[in-house]
Every structure is written in structure tokens, then in C-alpha cells.
Amino acid sequence: MKIKPLADRVVIKALEAEETTKGGIILAPTAQEKPQIAEVVEVGPGGNVDGKEIVMHVKQGDRVIASKYAGTEVKLDGVTYTIVRQSDILAVVEK
């Protein structure tokens, strides 16, 4: 199955949480923070949203930082995705 977002929405998949601290301490799964960096899986077409012309600035494969509690989580084929509006994406992470 595939998720195809509509309008200005973007499907992202969170990257794995850090399992150890910088000092080498291994964290239990319950102590790990929700990762804020995610990979863009699919991008909606943009267009006219609420009377404004929206141009999509992210593309598939980008690594982004999204608002911590933004979006809707969806589980599909055992993988958890989050659907957010492009405006909930705070930054693109460049290598």
C-alpha cells in the first residue's frame, strides 16, 4: 500500500531514536525521546489551500525537523508514518 497526501500535506517517517547517550549510556525504550528528525516519504501537490497558493518546498527523500506534536500518526504495513502540513515542518536538515 502507498499513502498519497492531498493539498499541502507531507508524509514523513521518523528516523530511529538514539539508543545511547553521547557518554555511552544505553537508554531503555521508555527513556528515549521521540525523534524530531524525519525523512519525507511522499509530498502532496500543493495548490490552492484555504484561498492561498501553496508551493511545496520539500521533496521526497529530504530529512526534515517537524514540530514535536504536529500531525496525525498512521500505521501501514507495520510502519508508522506521520502526516503533517508543510507549515508544520520547521527546517530541512542538510548533510
Sequence and secondary structure as in RCSB ss.txt:
>XXXX:A:sequence
MKIKPLADRVVIKALEAEETTKGGIILAPTAQEKPQIAEVVEVGPGGNVDGKEIVMHVKQGDRVIASKYAGTEVK
LDGVTYTIVRQSDILAVVEK
>XXXX:A:secstr
      TTEEEEEE    SB TT  B  GGGS    EEEEEEE   EEETTEEE     TT EEEE TT SEEEE
ETTEEEEEEEGGGEEEEE  
